[in-house]
Amino acid sequence: MLKTIESLGDLRGKRVLVRSDLNVPLDGTRITDDGRVRASVPTLKALLDAGARVIVVAHLGRPKGAPEEKYSLRPVVSRLSELLGTEVKFATDTVGESAQETVASLADGEIALLENVRFNAGETSKDEAERRAFAEQLAALADAYVSDGFGVVHRKQASVYDVAQLLPAAAGSLVRNEVESLRKVTDDPERPFVVILGGAKVADKLGVIENLLTKADRIIIGGGMAYTFLKAQGHEIGKSLLDAEQVDTVKGYMETAEKNGVELVLPVDTVVAAEFSADAESEVVPSTQIPADKEGLDIGPKTAELFASKIADAKTLFWNGPMGVFEFEKFAEGTRAVAEAVASCEGFTVIGGGDSAAAIRNLGFDESRYSHISTGGGASLELIEGKELPGIAVLEEGTK
């Protein structure tokens, strides 16, 4: 069981450090998808209502342990203020003079956001002593810690793992909901249990496929990774994406699926083009006959119908990865069709974060039509894979 915020006792006047996930896509300084900011609000609001002095720490992008203006969290401040209905103060560093002064200025029920935690080399350091030293600086700012950034709980990082060992710690509502929803999928799914996997590479999902071959009733494969499966069956895939090193592994998966009675569903037709561009001329061909000079960029209409029919009766469903290059309108139809089929499914439906969650929002789907949309692609996959996540393990009852 995860420790809850209630276990921290009366928080009025207490400084609470919250690890949120505010890693949003930006176009310059404009947020193009605020899903993660919105997901962070319930926990922050609950702490503010409890009279806590809230200190938010988060990352954006992948800076190399030093400040980079393009990765500043400053653009997030105004949107977070809007959503919370209160001013969010901003510190221009994470543990330095600005952070210390900003935290000291907080009154009960006020909130501050510290600058990108990854501007500090200690956050992601593989050297435990360096990471711990930075975690101690973070811990010195607060009286308690709340972990609410699910997208990073699979990382052993200072603000995720080490701080939780230094302060009274608990899981926020976002992290608790994520873990409960994903464990509902993996631990005792109602059947049929259907899994949809897409995205570019098989290598990214090897562990997930391996684990699900013992648990799922049906695995639907789309997106770029489908071409490695088609290649493993001996078909011509033209210039389509290929994980050449994984062809033999995929052959093994197909044999295991057959042995375990797991239905493996692959595309039967494919939208192909001679080049990877938004306005490339395209045609639909059988998936087993992709021309040598063309590449697959989306599943075809017959596959969309097939996949929808295989989704309809699911009692538990997990989807990670788009069906094609959904960023190009011309090649978004397959992802749109699957998103609609999942939305219409009456079972417990989980969208496994990352590009799948972005696709649903970008294509204009009502998020309430899905049982759960994860905020963490990598973290959700590792949980589905059966791995222990450091940022979750450290919050379990019985740990400090």
URMONOR-V722227 format. One record per residue. SS is DSSP state (H for helix, E for strand, L for the rest). PSI is psi in whole degrees, 0 to 359 (* if undefined). Layout:
((SS;PSI) (SS;PSI))
//
This chain:
((L;139) (E;141) (L;139) (E;164) (H;327) (H;331) (H;347) (H;353) (L;201) (L;121) (L;1) (L;125) (L;354) (L;145) (E;119) (E;118) (E;123) (E;122) (E;105) (L;169) (L;102) (L;28) (L;77) (L;152) (L;138) (E;145) (E;93) (L;249) (L;9) (E;128) (E;126) (L;344) (L;108) (L;19) (H;316) (H;327) (H;314) (H;323) (H;336) (H;345) (H;314) (H;315) (H;315) (H;318) (H;318) (H;320) (H;319) (H;317) (H;334) (L;359) (L;13) (L;158) (E;105) (E;129) (E;111) (E;129) (E;138) (L;171) (L;167) (L;124) (L;200) (L;65) (L;160) (L;45) (L;15) (L;156) (L;136) (L;122) (H;323) (H;344) (H;14) (L;144) (L;1) (H;319) (H;339) (H;337) (H;312) (H;321) (H;319) (H;321) (H;315) (H;311) (H;326) (H;342) (L;26) (L;157) (L;132) (E;116) (E;154) (E;128) (E;135) (L;3) (L;183) (L;318) (L;6) (L;203) (H;316) (H;316) (H;314) (H;318) (H;318) (H;315) (H;318) (H;333) (L;351) (L;137) (L;172) (L;135) (L;16) (L;162) (E;144) (E;148) (E;127) (E;153) (L;159) (L;116) (H;335) (H;5) (H;358) (L;124) (H;330) (H;337) (H;313) (H;10) (L;141) (L;346) (L;112) (H;324) (H;318) (H;317) (H;316) (H;320) (H;319) (H;320) (H;323) (H;325) (H;319) (H;313) (H;329) (L;342) (L;347) (L;169) (L;340) (E;164) (E;137) (E;124) (E;117) (L;17) (L;83) (H;328) (H;348) (H;5) (L;349) (L;4) (L;137) (L;80) (L;160) (H;313) (H;354) (H;317) (H;306) (H;318) (H;325) (H;341) (H;346) (H;338) (L;158) (E;126) (E;151) (E;163) (E;137) (L;173) (H;327) (H;311) (H;318) (H;315) (H;320) (H;310) (H;317) (H;315) (H;316) (H;326) (H;334) (H;328) (H;317) (H;326) (L;315) (L;65) (L;141) (L;142) (L;151) (L;140) (E;113) (E;134) (E;134) (E;122) (E;131) (L;211) (L;183) (L;311) (L;139) (L;322) (H;328) (H;341) (H;20) (H;309) (H;323) (H;312) (H;315) (H;315) (H;320) (H;340) (L;346) (L;357) (L;324) (L;155) (L;332) (E;132) (E;122) (E;126) (E;123) (L;194) (L;193) (L;330) (L;341) (H;331) (H;330) (H;324) (H;317) (H;320) (H;319) (H;335) (L;356) (L;14) (L;155) (E;129) (L;10) (L;226) (L;14) (L;160) (L;135) (L;127) (L;80) (H;324) (H;344) (H;4) (H;314) (H;322) (H;316) (H;321) (H;318) (H;320) (H;319) (H;323) (H;318) (H;318) (H;315) (H;317) (H;322) (H;357) (L;25) (L;125) (E;122) (E;121) (E;119) (L;161) (L;143) (L;341) (E;159) (E;141) (E;119) (E;157) (E;161) (L;342) (L;158) (L;91) (L;159) (L;329) (L;23) (L;143) (L;134) (E;164) (E;162) (E;129) (E;160) (E;143) (L;340) (L;359) (E;51) (L;125) (L;147) (L;332) (L;13) (L;163) (E;148) (E;131) (E;354) (E;161) (E;153) (L;175) (H;325) (H;322) (H;319) (H;317) (H;317) (H;311) (H;317) (H;321) (H;331) (H;347) (H;328) (L;320) (L;8) (L;136) (L;333) (E;135) (E;136) (E;129) (E;125) (E;120) (L;130) (L;165) (L;347) (L;195) (L;76) (L;343) (L;335) (L;121) (H;321) (H;334) (H;29) (L;354) (H;321) (H;315) (H;320) (H;317) (H;319) (H;319) (H;321) (H;318) (H;319) (H;319) (H;328) (H;348) (L;136) (L;356) (L;188) (E;113) (E;127) (E;126) (E;120) (L;44) (L;195) (H;223) (H;331) (H;316) (H;319) (H;320) (H;316) (H;316) (H;315) (H;329) (L;1) (L;21) (L;146) (L;118) (H;336) (H;351) (H;353) (L;145) (L;320) (E;132) (E;115) (L;147) (L;354) (L;108) (H;301) (H;318) (H;318) (H;321) (H;318) (H;326) (H;317) (H;327) (H;342) (L;10) (L;154) (L;129) (L;122) (H;317) (H;346) (H;315) (H;323) (L;349) (L;359) (E;148) (L;139) (L;341) (L;169) (L;*))
//
